[in-house]
Amino acid sequence: MSETASISSSIAARYAQALFELAKDEGKLATLEADTDSLSEALETSDDLKAMIGSPVYSRAQQAAAITAVADKMGLDGVTRNGLGLMASNRRLFALPLVLKALRAKIADEKGEVTAEVTSAVPLSAEQSGAVAEMLKSRFGKDIKLNTTVDESLIGGLIVKVGSKMVDTSVRAKLANLQNAMKEVG
């Protein structure tokens, strides 16, 4: 891990811990979880938001005003809103994606859940997501929360990551394995 990535992770861990503890003390973990999901979705869909949190061009005041306006527009809780404002005033908004990831992990741990990253070639239906979650629950013995993404290059199948374990049943992986086997033969 590079030194910059290590520093960013350290910063993110401290902010995530503070937000988590404040929300827990106020009995607002469910609200924090909803805010975390909303912010993650906003970061995935808004290039302007990504640019604003990562750009050194904006002053502290501009970043604070912008992120506060975003938080108000999204209807985020006061704990989340204040945390974002603090991050902006300390020029730490660049670490927001890592803070959200750390918050997800802390909330899941508190709830006794395991988060599974599921990548599929096409969006999963509610029935398919439920079946994957049930299969993983029987395997790991804990409630499973799915974070799903779509990668059309998989052609078909799934890639499932739970902690350090990964299962790749994608057609792309099977074709790559076949190609490697053919190279060995001939």
C-alpha positions as CSV (number, residue, x, y, z in Angstrom):
1,M,0.0,0.0,0.0
2,S,1.4,3.4,-0.9
3,E,2.0,6.0,1.8
4,T,-0.8,8.3,0.4
5,A,-3.3,5.4,0.4
6,S,-2.3,4.5,4.0
7,I,-2.8,8.1,5.1
8,S,-6.2,8.3,3.4
9,S,-7.2,5.1,5.0
10,S,-6.1,6.3,8.4
11,I,-8.0,9.6,8.0
12,A,-11.1,7.7,6.8
13,A,-11.0,5.3,9.7
14,R,-10.9,8.1,12.2
15,Y,-13.9,10.0,10.7
16,A,-15.9,6.7,10.2
17,Q,-15.2,5.8,13.9
18,A,-16.4,9.2,15.1
19,L,-19.5,9.2,13.0
20,F,-20.3,5.7,14.0
21,E,-19.9,6.4,17.7
22,L,-22.0,9.6,17.5
23,A,-24.8,7.8,15.7
24,K,-24.7,4.8,18.0
25,D,-24.8,7.1,21.1
26,E,-27.9,8.9,19.7
27,G,-29.5,5.6,18.6
28,K,-29.3,6.6,14.9
29,L,-27.4,3.7,13.4
30,A,-30.2,2.9,11.0
31,T,-30.3,6.5,9.9
32,L,-26.5,6.6,9.4
33,E,-26.8,3.4,7.3
34,A,-29.4,5.0,5.1
35,D,-27.3,8.2,4.8
36,T,-24.2,6.1,3.9
37,D,-26.1,4.2,1.2
38,S,-27.5,7.5,-0.2
39,L,-24.1,9.2,-0.2
40,S,-22.5,6.2,-1.9
41,E,-25.2,6.2,-4.6
42,A,-24.7,10.0,-5.1
43,L,-21.0,9.5,-5.5
44,E,-21.5,6.8,-8.0
45,T,-23.9,8.8,-10.1
46,S,-22.7,12.4,-9.9
47,D,-19.5,13.3,-11.6
48,D,-19.9,16.9,-10.2
49,L,-19.9,15.6,-6.6
50,K,-16.9,13.4,-7.3
51,A,-15.0,16.4,-8.8
52,M,-16.0,18.7,-5.9
53,I,-14.8,16.4,-3.2
54,G,-11.5,15.6,-4.9
55,S,-10.5,19.0,-6.3
56,P,-8.1,21.3,-4.6
57,V,-9.4,24.2,-6.6
58,Y,-12.4,24.7,-4.3
59,S,-11.7,26.5,-1.0
60,R,-12.6,25.1,2.4
61,A,-15.6,27.5,2.5
62,Q,-16.8,26.5,-1.0
63,Q,-16.5,22.8,-0.2
64,A,-18.3,23.2,3.1
65,A,-21.1,25.2,1.5
66,A,-21.4,22.7,-1.4
67,I,-21.4,19.6,0.8
68,T,-23.8,21.1,3.3
69,A,-26.2,22.0,0.4
70,V,-25.9,18.5,-0.9
71,A,-26.6,17.1,2.6
72,D,-29.7,19.3,3.0
73,K,-31.0,18.5,-0.5
74,M,-30.6,14.8,0.2
75,G,-32.3,15.1,3.7
76,L,-29.3,13.6,5.5
77,D,-29.4,13.4,9.3
78,G,-27.6,16.1,11.4
79,V,-24.9,13.7,12.5
80,T,-24.0,12.9,8.9
81,R,-24.4,16.5,7.8
82,N,-22.1,17.8,10.6
83,G,-19.5,15.2,9.9
84,L,-19.5,16.1,6.2
85,G,-19.1,19.8,7.2
86,L,-16.2,19.0,9.5
87,M,-14.5,17.0,6.8
88,A,-14.9,19.9,4.4
89,S,-13.6,22.5,6.8
90,N,-10.6,20.2,7.5
91,R,-10.0,19.6,3.7
92,R,-10.7,15.9,4.1
93,L,-13.6,15.4,1.7
94,F,-11.3,13.5,-0.6
95,A,-11.5,10.6,1.8
96,L,-15.3,10.4,1.7
97,P,-15.5,7.2,-0.4
98,L,-13.2,5.4,2.1
99,V,-15.2,6.8,5.0
100,L,-18.4,5.4,3.5
101,K,-16.7,2.0,3.0
102,A,-15.5,2.0,6.6
103,L,-18.9,3.0,7.9
104,R,-20.6,0.2,6.0
105,A,-18.1,-2.3,7.6
106,K,-18.7,-0.9,11.1
107,I,-22.5,-0.9,10.8
108,A,-22.5,-4.4,9.3
109,D,-20.3,-5.6,12.1
110,E,-22.5,-4.0,14.7
111,K,-25.6,-5.7,13.2
112,G,-23.8,-9.1,12.8
113,E,-24.0,-8.9,9.1
114,V,-21.5,-9.9,6.5
115,T,-21.2,-7.7,3.3
116,A,-20.9,-9.5,0.0
117,E,-19.8,-7.7,-3.1
118,V,-21.6,-9.3,-6.0
119,T,-20.8,-8.4,-9.6
120,S,-23.1,-9.7,-12.4
121,A,-23.3,-9.4,-16.1
122,V,-26.9,-8.1,-15.9
123,P,-28.8,-6.5,-13.0
124,L,-30.1,-9.1,-10.5
125,S,-33.8,-9.3,-9.9
126,A,-35.1,-9.2,-6.3
127,E,-35.7,-12.9,-6.4
128,Q,-32.1,-13.6,-7.6
129,S,-30.6,-11.3,-5.0
130,G,-32.6,-13.1,-2.3
131,A,-31.5,-16.5,-3.5
132,V,-27.8,-15.4,-3.5
133,A,-28.2,-13.9,0.0
134,E,-29.8,-17.0,1.3
135,M,-27.1,-19.3,-0.2
136,L,-24.4,-17.1,1.4
137,K,-26.3,-17.0,4.7
138,S,-26.3,-20.8,4.8
139,R,-22.6,-20.8,4.0
140,F,-21.4,-18.2,6.5
141,G,-24.1,-18.5,9.2
142,K,-24.7,-14.7,9.3
143,D,-27.1,-12.3,7.7
144,I,-25.8,-11.1,4.3
145,K,-26.0,-7.6,2.9
146,L,-25.4,-7.6,-0.9
147,N,-23.6,-4.7,-2.7
148,T,-24.4,-5.4,-6.3
149,T,-22.7,-4.0,-9.4
150,V,-23.0,-4.8,-13.1
151,D,-20.1,-5.5,-15.4
152,E,-21.3,-6.5,-18.8
153,S,-17.8,-7.8,-19.7
154,L,-18.5,-10.9,-17.5
155,I,-20.8,-12.2,-20.3
156,G,-22.7,-14.2,-17.7
157,G,-22.4,-15.6,-14.2
158,L,-21.3,-13.9,-11.0
159,I,-18.3,-12.8,-9.1
160,V,-19.0,-13.0,-5.3
161,K,-16.5,-11.6,-2.7
162,V,-17.1,-12.0,1.0
163,G,-14.2,-10.9,3.1
164,S,-11.0,-12.4,1.7
165,K,-12.9,-15.1,-0.2
166,M,-13.9,-14.8,-3.8
167,V,-15.8,-17.1,-6.2
168,D,-15.8,-16.3,-9.9
169,T,-18.4,-18.2,-11.9
170,S,-18.4,-15.7,-14.8
171,V,-18.3,-16.9,-18.4
172,R,-15.3,-14.5,-18.9
173,A,-13.3,-16.4,-16.2
174,K,-14.3,-19.8,-17.7
175,L,-13.2,-18.7,-21.2
176,A,-9.9,-17.4,-19.8
177,N,-9.3,-20.8,-18.0
178,L,-10.2,-22.6,-21.2
179,Q,-7.7,-20.4,-23.2
180,N,-5.0,-21.1,-20.6
181,A,-5.7,-24.8,-20.8
182,M,-5.5,-24.7,-24.6
183,K,-2.1,-22.9,-24.4
184,E,-0.7,-25.6,-22.1
185,V,-1.8,-28.4,-24.5
186,G,-0.5,-27.0,-27.7
